[in-house]
Amino acid sequence: MSTPTRTPRQGLPRTPGGEPWPPADYLAAVPQDLPVVAGALEADPVVASTPLAEPAPAQVVEVPVPGAMPSVPARPLAVSATAGTVRRGLPRVPGGEPWPPADNPGVPVPAPGAASSPEPDTQAPLASVASAEPVDDVAIPPAPVESSSASTPAGDLRRGLPRIPGGQPWPPAAKAPAPAPAPAPMEAAQPVPAVVEPVAHAVAEPEVKAAPVAAPVAPAQLAAALSAPAASTAPKPETAPVAPRQSSPRPQPGTPPAPASGSTSATTKPEAQRHGPLTTKQWVLAGVLGAFCALGMATTVVLLARWILGFEAVSNFVVRYPGEYHLPEAAPIGFPRWLAWNHFFNFFLMVLIIRSGLQVRHQRKPPAYWSSKRSPKVSINLWLHQSLDVLWLVNGLVFVVVLFASGHWVRIVPTSWEVFPNAISAALQYMSLDWPTDNGWVNYNSLQQLAYFTTVFIAAPLAALTGFRLSAFWPKNAPALTKRYPIEVARALHFPTMLYFAVFIVVHVALVFSTGALRNLNHMFAAQGSTDPAQFANNWTGLWMFAVAIFVTAAAWAACRPLFLTSIARIFGKVSAR
């Protein structure tokens, strides 16, 4: 066995367009007489054709590199040179042919079925070269790979393909080298191993597989490994260190969970229920505000009326026209019982008509529908409103007929022009809170007479005519009549007429209680009275009857619901949900 005296071969450059590796000035530092590993072949590996019985590990010589940056040591890769076919590895470029090419002469090839050489446990630093003697395993340290944003974190070993068929990825996890301190904040990534070929050149090559692999290599990792030599020469970019992720503390048992980010600290209150355009609170506030405004306006009116009555001319006017004029001598006195019953029915029906009219005006989806053979399909609320209107018209017709038949019409129909100055005098007396001294059992004052006449002979017929135009009873085959009486006119007059009736009821009840409640209620509900105003001033009969009338009206108001209406409506027609 002879000692080789030639220098190591130079391989391919580490960078595109660079000098062959190792550089010529590094070869001077390599000793010419390299020791030969026991069991190595004396013949050149190019012409050797017989395999060794036991391949020996490669002898690695460390060559100092001036100015070289410290890198993480890696295990050298050994290639066995034995007879047989070429053992080809991964391609040099993504999508290329396996390296080395099949037609490359002089590449040591292993014999079929030959096992790969054992991996030495020694680690080779950067810039180490293999022995020049043709041995089985020659190793050259890999070049450091530039770290990138996708590189493996420090302390985590990037493992490659297995060395033997069916083995574990190499290197083993137990032999992971400790990370070396880096001068820059950027941590050094694992180097890509390089293979030195015995034929006149050596290149950096990823790990060569000896058999079918257990786990494939990702294309992105392969491209990064192939471009490692070019990236190693580029200057390392200055990157800011990544701040460690702060984990949120775990809540202690028994403590309420903290509110999520972006959510409001206070719990959103549910929206208040609306009754028409306003909520309950808004209605209460509006009522209180309206009461204060009404009180202020009433106080202003009283003060203004008293100031006007302070003038001598106005005082003489009130003396001349006390607020009423004398009726004809044939005018009846008192209230008959039919008039008291008619008054109760009129009050009862008018309240329900106003309620059902407001339901029709503000309804969105009717709860049910009513139809018959002679009437088209309408909502259950409209059916109730029209039915009450029919009953109210019948009660009004009975009142007018009996009123003129009994001669009581002279009490509500003006018979003298003196009604107007007496009405002005009565209004001034009411506004100054100095009530007129009239007896309703015998005669109304002029302001009452005009109000009753307007209600019975103007407002009631107007409500009936406009309601008939808006109802389903209006003839559909009368285009000329429809053109002369358009529905827009009826709609514009019907609702203000209802408001007039509502105001009349409120003012009428207020004056009844403020000008002698017991006496006036006896006249209206009990049909009791006398020409002497003080005779029934303490009689409670009328008040109890009025209380019964209020109770019955309130019960009917509450009963105007679909549950009760449908059972009554089925008697007169068909009720359906659509």
ABEGO torsion letter per residue (X at the ends): XBBBABBBBBBBBABBGBBBOBBAAAAAABBABBBBBBGBBABBAAABABBBABBBBBBBBBBBBBGBBBBBBBBBBBBBBBBEBBBBBBBABBGBBBOBBAABBGBBBBBBGBBBBBBBABBBBBGBBBBABBBABBBBBBBBBBBBAABBBBGBBBBBBBABBGBBBOBBAAABBBBBBBABABBBBBBBBBBBBABGBBBBBBBBBABBBABBBBAAAAAAAAAAAAAAABBBBBBBBBBBBBBBBBBBBGBBBBBBBGBBABBBBBBBBBBEABBAAAAAAAAAAAAAAAAAAAAAAAAAAAAAAABAAAAAAAAABAGBBBBBAABBBEBBAAAAAAAAAAAAAAAAAAAAAAAAAABABBABBBBBAABBBBBAAAAAAAAAAAAAAAAAAAAAAAAAAAGAAAAABBABAAAAAAAAAAAAAAAAGBBBBBBAAABBBAAAAAAAAAAAAAAAAAAAAAAAAABAABBAABAAAAAABBAAAAAAAAAAAAAAAAAAAAAAAAAAAAAGAAAAAAAAAAGBBBABAAAAAABAAAAAAAAAAAAAAAAAAAABBAAAAAAAAAAABBBBAX
